[in-house]
Amino acid sequence: MTPQFDEQRHDDPSDANEPIESYLKDFDAAEKKVAGEIDPGARALVVAVAVVVLLGSLTLPHSGIANGWEVLVYGDDALAETIKLPSRLFVWFEVVFGVVVSMLALVTRRWALAWVALAGTAVSIVFGMLAIWSRQTPAPGVEAAGPGIGLIIGWLTVIVLTFHWLKVVWSRTALQLAAEEERRAAAAEAERRGDWNVG
């Protein structure tokens, strides 16, 4: 009786497939977790240095006597220098996306945060260019100082950050696409083998 029971147990295909299916589920879960993460490598140091430079640029003159922090909170010096909306938007985007989101993306290594940092710093480039242009072309009858060193350094640093986030996100996207293609091929192969075994 015992040999017949063992023989029936070994002939049952569902028992043989259970360990394989559990391993496949574990592999899929691990792959999904890794797919949502980034590995900036040496670029992490460049991004960290760029964030420090951005913070330093806020202490330098943005325009005239107004530094970046005063533009951020729209203080008295910013009012005295007639700081316009493009400059304020640039400084806010610089702080939110260039500093806060970039540091969160580095610390958590989340791919979605890297995407947000990339998009925000890319928009910051446009606002920075408009801020410089608005300081160079004041309205008629308005005396305004030109762009300060803090504004120019901040704008150049945002360009560097955008470039590095683009490289990180692009490399991660290419890896994700390759992994998805490989998983699709493996699933098709497993399905073909399963159909062949059933037939």
Solvent accessible surface area in square Angstrom, and as a share of the most:
residue,aa,sasa,rsa
1,M,199,0.89
2,T,92,0.53
3,P,97,0.61
4,Q,122,0.54
5,F,127,0.53
6,D,48,0.25
7,E,111,0.50
8,Q,127,0.57
9,R,122,0.45
10,H,136,0.60
11,D,100,0.52
12,D,55,0.29
13,P,91,0.57
14,S,61,0.39
15,D,64,0.33
16,A,65,0.50
17,N,71,0.36
18,E,104,0.47
19,P,69,0.43
20,I,100,0.51
21,E,89,0.40
22,S,55,0.36
23,Y,133,0.51
24,L,91,0.46
25,K,142,0.60
26,D,91,0.47
27,F,134,0.56
28,D,56,0.29
29,A,63,0.49
30,A,55,0.42
31,E,51,0.23
32,K,132,0.56
33,K,134,0.57
34,V,83,0.47
35,A,28,0.22
36,G,18,0.18
37,E,55,0.25
38,I,6,0.03
39,D,114,0.59
40,P,9,0.06
41,G,46,0.45
42,A,90,0.70
43,R,70,0.25
44,A,21,0.16
45,L,128,0.64
46,V,56,0.32
47,V,1,0.00
48,A,34,0.26
49,V,81,0.46
50,A,7,0.05
51,V,5,0.03
52,V,101,0.58
53,V,61,0.35
54,L,0,0.00
55,L,70,0.35
56,G,33,0.31
57,S,4,0.03
58,L,3,0.01
59,T,82,0.48
60,L,64,0.32
61,P,60,0.38
62,H,4,0.02
63,S,0,0.00
64,G,32,0.31
65,I,116,0.59
66,A,0,0.00
67,N,40,0.20
68,G,2,0.02
69,W,100,0.35
70,E,47,0.21
71,V,0,0.00
72,L,22,0.11
73,V,112,0.65
74,Y,69,0.26
75,G,20,0.19
76,D,117,0.61
77,D,43,0.22
78,A,0,0.00
79,L,97,0.48
80,A,72,0.56
81,E,27,0.12
82,T,51,0.30
83,I,5,0.02
84,K,100,0.43
85,L,111,0.55
86,P,34,0.22
87,S,0,0.00
88,R,77,0.28
89,L,56,0.28
90,F,1,0.01
91,V,0,0.00
92,W,121,0.42
93,F,49,0.21
94,E,3,0.01
95,V,22,0.12
96,V,56,0.32
97,F,45,0.19
98,G,0,0.00
99,V,17,0.09
100,V,73,0.42
101,V,15,0.09
102,S,0,0.00
103,M,72,0.32
104,L,85,0.42
105,A,0,0.00
106,L,21,0.10
107,V,113,0.65
108,T,61,0.36
109,R,99,0.36
110,R,99,0.36
111,W,60,0.21
112,A,66,0.51
113,L,48,0.24
114,A,0,0.00
115,W,107,0.38
116,V,66,0.38
117,A,0,0.00
118,L,16,0.08
119,A,53,0.41
120,G,3,0.03
121,T,0,0.00
122,A,39,0.30
123,V,65,0.37
124,S,0,0.00
125,I,43,0.22
126,V,74,0.42
127,F,41,0.17
128,G,0,0.00
129,M,103,0.46
130,L,67,0.33
131,A,0,0.00
132,I,26,0.13
133,W,153,0.54
134,S,17,0.11
135,R,6,0.02
136,Q,113,0.50
137,T,71,0.41
138,P,57,0.36
139,A,55,0.43
140,P,135,0.85
141,G,88,0.85
142,V,55,0.32
143,E,172,0.77
144,A,30,0.23
145,A,36,0.28
146,G,37,0.35
147,P,32,0.20
148,G,12,0.12
149,I,94,0.48
150,G,4,0.04
151,L,1,0.00
152,I,64,0.32
153,I,55,0.28
154,G,0,0.00
155,W,55,0.19
156,L,93,0.46
157,T,12,0.07
158,V,0,0.00
159,I,62,0.32
160,V,67,0.39
161,L,1,0.00
162,T,18,0.10
163,F,106,0.44
164,H,26,0.11
165,W,0,0.00
166,L,85,0.42
167,K,87,0.37
168,V,6,0.04
169,V,3,0.02
170,W,176,0.62
171,S,59,0.38
172,R,29,0.11
173,T,34,0.20
174,A,52,0.40
175,L,104,0.52
176,Q,22,0.10
177,L,111,0.55
178,A,61,0.47
179,A,33,0.26
180,E,69,0.31
181,E,99,0.44
182,E,126,0.56
183,R,81,0.29
184,R,143,0.52
185,A,60,0.46
186,A,59,0.46
187,A,59,0.46
188,A,62,0.48
189,E,62,0.28
190,A,53,0.41
191,E,117,0.53
192,R,140,0.51
193,R,144,0.53
194,G,31,0.30
195,D,92,0.48
196,W,191,0.67
197,N,109,0.56
198,V,134,0.77
199,G,99,0.95
